[in-house]
Amino acid sequence: MFEWWVKRRRLVLAGLAGCGAAAYVAYTYYYQNESDDKNTQQSSDADDIKKKHVNGDTGIEQRDANAHMEHHFNSIQEIARTTTIPSLMTQLFQSIIEYDGVEDMVDRLKTAAQQKHGSLTLKDKLDLWNGVLERVVARCVATVWLVPMVHAQVRVQLNVLGRNLYVQSMLSESESHRGVSRLSAASQEGFLSIAEYIGSEGYRKIMDYATEVSRKALEGVQSAADQVTVVEWNTIVSQALREFENTCAKDGWWSDAMLPPSEYIRKHVLKLDRPDNAALMAGYQNGALDIDAIEAMHKETVHIVQSDACFECIRTSAMVLSSMMSKHVIEHFGGKGERFPLVKIVPVVANHISSLLNQQGEFYSAVDQEISRLGAMVYSAGIS
């Protein structure tokens, strides 16, 4: 899965990165050539607009600029929502599966159950179920935080890049800034590739600590054979989530899962450890990396991700997702106080998390609604 994403990255990210310049070029082309297809009356109307502009009436021009800016912003959000985030979420889901091994453990238990004389003893089965229990609670905690983290990372980077491309496009079209260079396609792709870090390496930090808080939350449980009510199950998960959130808010280490260390940037993004032959080829402007520009945008990204506003968006989204997961368990088992063995509850929760991570739907929409406000703040900075 990760190899698929690497192969598709250029198509996905380069297309996203180019939306700023492409949108502005298309906008300019449309209005420059529109007059060629207008009749005499429409040409007369255009002359009237020009006269109003000369006389100081810039309202129409400003409205056009505002409409274009709004369209550009909305285009970026749509690309993030429908293309980039689903791709990165698929990568994250595969990484989580490989990390905790829940599916492999459940498959072993299913295989043993189908065999008359299985190789697993009763103790072996119980030990496996105990491992599944701990990992599923950890997956609950990690999922409700990692999903909004990926959303936030993508929104921040796309809007930082989109704003810079928009400003560059405007400057390059103005008489006083002729010759202003635009960010190369390789630089755009390189900057956006930083978003891959959380799903390839950074998620481990979240999973590691989610496992730790899950063990604490399960201290009162003797084994996966224990029977609990749905309310008691949700209380266990809520306790782990509270511990996780309190540590995040106090120490701020959570941002390390989203922000790669300088060595990662050097090796995977700037690629300073290998020769750059792009500058020796025709059309090198599109292939050469603008290291200063990438570092400047990454510095801004770091500042935003580490801000209180970003943490609050992620925290609020995590609370919403936690509530949705609790509601699903109640709807599945009922909330009348009936007790169920944990071995019955755990597989249902694990399957639910898998479906949430592996599809676009209510889960993503709930996060998107909150994180979109962060994207708007990032995009507007330096423009309004």
DAJO-V659413 format. One line per field, one symbol per residue. burial: b if it has 24 or more other C-alpha atoms within 12 Angstrom, else e. A space follows every 50 residues. Layout:
burial=???
This chain:
burial=eeeebeeebbebbbbbbbbbbbbbbebeeeeeeeeeeeeeeeeeeeeeee eeeeeeeeeeeeeeeeebbbebbbbbbbbbbbbbbbbbbbbbbbbbbebb bbbebbeebeeeeeeeeeeeeeeebeebbbbbbbbbbbbbbbbbbbbbbb bbbbbbbbbbbbbbbbbbbbeeeeeeeeeeebbbbbbbbbbbbbbbbbbb bbbbbbbbbbbbbbbbbbeeeebbbbebbbbbbbebbbbbbbbbbeebee eeebbbbbbbeeeebeebbbeeeeeeeeeeeeeeebebbbbebbbebbeb bbebbbeeebbbbbbbbbbbbbbbbbebbbeebeeeeeebbbbbbbbbbb bbbbebbbeeeebbbbbbbbbbbbbbbbbbeeee
